[in-house]
């Protein structure tokens, strides 16, 4: 990255004699200025002020400089394609599609070859999420959140869990369990996937979620007991069946409806 003269106050090159106390620890002016400059970079990223963010960012802050590039590329990709789903101000867009040889699914099993698809979710409150969908030739499909970028901290939970993976159904079909991300004050990691009622999901999308799922390619929507003859403790969970196993956007849409939107509602963004 070429060095440029900054238009904002940069961290001092020398330690000043005057120190300040922060939490009982002496903090020099130069450290405070560096903290302020890094905060200014993050504000510029949130406001899509890419040039300003690069101007403030110091060359030695390699990780932060990479975050600027990644955020800009993600924002441009997310705003350049037609949405495959739109709920209020939240939109899901397909960004790219390539073949993969092998990939590790959510159960840590190696699968492949198959097709990898990159999606972006955009929404209020500077929400920008990068979703990745892997669809193996054996019919298995799984979706993860690869990066929550500069979205609210609660969305970071998606990068470490709450993944979605299909189960084989019939000769060519696949099913997805439709739980909902819910928050508990006692939960150490924030949200977790809990059983959802149809009326809760309807309220989430301000309409009939069944209609949205059918439009996305679902052939059946109901409980696991009714549709899959499941007798496990999960039998009363809702699920979606893609009987043909060919509707690639269905899984990212389910992920967005049951993970992203509930977190957004928890934050007051819906």
Wavefront OBJ file of the C-alpha trace (Angstrom):
o trace
v 0.000 0.000 0.000
v 1.426 3.434 -0.936
v 2.026 5.748 1.992
v -0.056 8.903 1.936
v -0.120 11.954 4.147
v -3.087 11.601 6.458
v -5.698 14.265 6.944
v -6.313 13.169 10.510
v -4.120 13.107 13.572
v -1.843 10.077 13.405
v -0.115 8.279 16.274
v 2.932 10.186 17.439
v 6.348 8.824 16.477
v 7.715 9.556 19.973
v 6.476 8.856 23.465
v 5.347 11.962 25.278
v 6.286 12.711 28.830
v 2.652 13.088 29.803
v 0.886 9.801 30.506
v -2.781 9.227 31.249
v -4.361 6.632 33.482
v -6.799 4.164 31.917
v -8.191 1.507 34.196
v -5.272 1.897 36.560
v -2.691 1.485 33.764
v -0.559 4.355 32.470
v -1.333 4.962 28.793
v 0.800 7.258 26.656
v -0.662 9.852 24.307
v 0.693 7.914 21.332
v -1.241 4.803 22.341
v -4.422 6.804 22.779
v -3.944 8.387 19.360
v -3.407 4.975 17.789
v -6.611 3.664 19.373
v -8.509 6.720 18.112
v -7.085 6.300 14.611
v -8.078 2.623 14.453
v -11.587 3.562 15.605
v -11.706 6.188 12.842
v -10.799 3.526 10.280
v -13.648 1.314 11.457
v -16.111 4.218 11.300
v -14.983 4.943 7.741
v -15.527 1.282 6.816
v -19.039 1.370 8.271
v -19.796 4.467 6.179
v -18.302 2.884 3.012
v -15.626 5.623 2.930
v -12.965 3.307 1.528
v -10.423 5.951 0.479
v -10.612 7.688 3.836
v -10.213 4.378 5.665
v -7.063 3.572 3.656
v -5.708 7.068 4.236
v -6.018 6.721 8.002
v -4.844 3.100 8.168
v -1.158 2.669 8.968
v 0.905 0.247 6.798
v 1.817 -1.794 9.867
v -1.867 -2.458 10.579
v -1.943 -5.199 7.945
v -5.023 -6.983 9.284
v -7.051 -3.766 9.389
v -5.896 -2.818 5.875
v -7.046 -6.232 4.630
v -10.391 -5.693 6.334
v -10.891 -2.493 4.327
v -10.278 -4.338 1.049
v -12.521 -7.232 2.065
v -15.348 -4.954 3.193
v -15.221 -2.895 -0.010
v -15.209 -5.973 -2.243
v -18.081 -7.484 -0.274
v -20.130 -4.292 -0.400
v -19.659 -3.926 -4.163
v -20.527 -7.573 -4.739
v -23.604 -7.342 -2.530
v -24.958 -4.271 -4.270
v -24.348 -5.427 -7.836
v -26.724 -8.378 -8.282
v -30.457 -8.896 -8.189
v -31.631 -10.275 -4.817
v -32.789 -13.878 -4.584
v -34.657 -12.935 -1.386
v -35.956 -9.633 -0.046
v -37.659 -9.280 3.340
v -38.188 -5.665 4.282
v -34.802 -3.965 3.987
v -32.899 -7.260 4.171
v -31.732 -8.765 0.892
v -29.847 -11.922 -0.084
v -27.786 -11.888 -3.280
v -25.772 -14.500 -5.136
v -22.246 -13.230 -5.755
v -20.235 -16.042 -7.377
v -20.363 -19.717 -8.298
v -17.413 -22.069 -8.822
v -16.715 -25.802 -8.671
v -14.832 -27.338 -5.742
v -12.973 -30.635 -5.460
v -13.420 -31.350 -1.748
v -14.794 -29.456 1.242
v -15.461 -30.219 4.916
v -19.143 -30.189 5.898
v -20.611 -29.165 9.259
v -20.115 -32.698 10.619
v -16.408 -32.501 9.694
v -16.836 -35.029 6.892
v -15.047 -34.530 3.584
v -17.349 -34.215 0.585
v -16.915 -33.402 -3.052
v -16.731 -32.584 -5.771
v -19.481 -30.028 -5.973
v -20.456 -26.403 -6.461
v -19.524 -23.520 -4.174
v -21.692 -20.403 -4.117
v -20.966 -17.089 -2.439
v -23.872 -14.961 -1.147
v -24.164 -11.635 0.652
v -26.867 -10.451 3.024
v -27.353 -6.703 3.365
v -29.640 -4.868 5.762
v -30.136 -1.938 8.123
v -27.606 -1.049 10.793
v -24.659 -1.539 8.412
v -25.470 -5.267 8.229
v -23.307 -7.067 5.676
v -22.817 -10.833 5.937
v -20.915 -13.202 3.670
v -22.593 -16.608 3.371
v -21.050 -19.649 1.721
v -23.052 -22.545 0.295
v -21.480 -25.881 -0.604
v -23.491 -28.333 -2.694
v -21.816 -31.709 -3.195
v -22.697 -34.024 -6.051
v -24.052 -36.563 -3.530
v -26.860 -34.048 -2.850
v -25.590 -32.780 0.510
v -25.735 -29.018 0.916
v -24.552 -26.869 3.794
v -24.433 -23.145 4.499
v -22.116 -21.196 6.803
v -21.486 -17.538 7.564
v -17.878 -16.980 6.502
v -17.612 -13.359 7.623
v -19.838 -10.925 9.503
v -17.559 -8.063 8.420
v -18.525 -4.812 10.195
v -22.034 -5.952 11.170
v -23.257 -5.670 14.769
v -21.343 -7.890 17.244
v -24.348 -10.174 17.713
v -23.994 -11.311 14.097
v -20.463 -12.538 14.823
v -22.105 -15.535 16.506
v -22.942 -16.808 13.033
v -19.269 -17.217 12.116
v -18.681 -19.783 14.873
v -21.861 -21.834 14.740
v -25.557 -21.990 13.788
v -24.661 -23.684 10.500
v -27.263 -25.348 8.286
v -26.887 -28.735 6.577
v -29.260 -30.938 4.644
v -30.215 -34.534 5.266
v -30.907 -36.987 2.390
v -34.603 -37.578 1.742
v -35.795 -40.152 -0.733
v -33.794 -41.032 -3.812
v -32.799 -37.501 -4.843
v -34.305 -35.136 -2.289
v -32.970 -33.403 0.795
v -34.482 -31.824 3.888
v -33.478 -28.948 6.153
v -34.483 -28.518 9.779
v -36.131 -25.151 10.335
v -35.241 -23.993 13.822
v -34.838 -20.366 14.835
v -31.951 -18.468 16.391
v -33.143 -17.362 19.819
v -31.417 -15.464 22.603
v -31.169 -16.382 26.261
v -29.630 -14.190 28.939
v -28.028 -17.266 30.491
v -26.498 -18.486 27.219
v -22.738 -18.058 27.225
v -22.477 -17.801 23.432
v -25.525 -15.657 22.766
v -28.037 -17.208 20.386
v -28.739 -20.871 19.690
v -31.107 -22.779 17.403
v -34.423 -23.543 19.108
v -37.715 -25.027 18.003
v -39.877 -22.525 16.150
v -43.625 -22.375 15.677
v -45.133 -21.496 12.286
v -46.683 -18.320 13.717
v -43.268 -17.182 15.011
v -41.772 -17.638 11.573
v -44.717 -15.868 9.947
v -44.193 -12.909 12.261
v -40.513 -12.884 11.354
v -41.255 -12.344 7.657
v -44.458 -10.308 8.063
v -46.381 -12.877 6.045
v -46.619 -16.606 5.399
v -43.187 -18.215 5.524
v -44.608 -21.305 3.797
v -45.294 -19.213 0.701
v -41.726 -17.881 0.680
v -40.277 -21.364 1.006
v -42.455 -22.788 -1.773
v -41.464 -19.913 -4.046
v -37.812 -20.777 -3.296
v -38.303 -24.405 -4.334
v -39.608 -26.213 -1.243
v -41.942 -29.094 -2.017
v -43.116 -29.702 1.578
v -43.112 -27.753 4.859
v -44.154 -29.293 8.167
v -42.864 -31.149 11.207
v -40.129 -33.756 10.977
v -42.539 -36.288 12.474
v -45.146 -35.721 9.774
v -42.791 -35.431 6.800
v -39.899 -37.721 7.743
v -41.514 -40.079 10.269
v -38.939 -38.880 12.763
v -39.317 -40.279 16.291
v -36.271 -38.538 17.783
v -36.382 -35.621 20.265
v -36.318 -33.350 17.194
v -39.557 -34.793 15.780
v -41.590 -31.671 16.509
v -39.128 -29.360 14.778
v -40.272 -27.902 11.492
v -38.479 -28.902 8.324
v -38.426 -28.160 4.620
v -38.085 -30.756 1.863
v -36.585 -30.101 -1.544
v -37.902 -33.241 -3.227
v -35.911 -32.782 -6.421
v -32.763 -31.647 -4.638
v -32.101 -29.025 -7.308
v -33.101 -25.707 -5.728
v -29.712 -24.330 -4.767
v -30.918 -20.984 -3.348
v -33.338 -22.641 -0.922
v -30.745 -23.397 1.777
v -29.253 -19.857 1.886
v -32.802 -18.484 2.048
v -33.683 -20.799 4.961
v -30.440 -19.762 6.660
v -31.267 -16.074 6.259
v -34.859 -16.476 7.469
v -33.977 -18.552 10.549
v -30.595 -17.122 11.579
v -30.082 -13.628 10.218
v -33.595 -12.202 10.603
v -34.073 -13.402 14.219
v -30.794 -11.752 15.236
v -31.882 -8.611 13.396
v -35.186 -8.617 15.295
v -33.303 -9.076 18.581
v -31.302 -5.936 17.693
v -34.411 -3.970 16.741
v -33.456 -3.885 13.063
v -36.801 -5.477 12.054
l 1 2 3 4 5 6 7 8 9 10 11 12 13 14 15 16 17 18 19 20 21 22 23 24 25 26 27 28 29 30 31 32 33 34 35 36 37 38 39 40 41 42 43 44 45 46 47 48 49 50 51 52 53 54 55 56 57 58 59 60 61 62 63 64 65 66 67 68 69 70 71 72 73 74 75 76 77 78 79 80 81 82 83 84 85 86 87 88 89 90 91 92 93 94 95 96 97 98 99 100 101 102 103 104 105 106 107 108 109 110 111 112 113 114 115 116 117 118 119 120 121 122 123 124 125 126 127 128 129 130 131 132 133 134 135 136 137 138 139 140 141 142 143 144 145 146 147 148 149 150 151 152 153 154 155 156 157 158 159 160 161 162 163 164 165 166 167 168 169 170 171 172 173 174 175 176 177 178 179 180 181 182 183 184 185 186 187 188 189 190 191 192 193 194 195 196 197 198 199 200 201 202 203 204 205 206 207 208 209 210 211 212 213 214 215 216 217 218 219 220 221 222 223 224 225 226 227 228 229 230 231 232 233 234 235 236 237 238 239 240 241 242 243 244 245 246 247 248 249 250 251 252 253 254 255 256 257 258 259 260 261 262 263 264 265 266 267 268 269 270
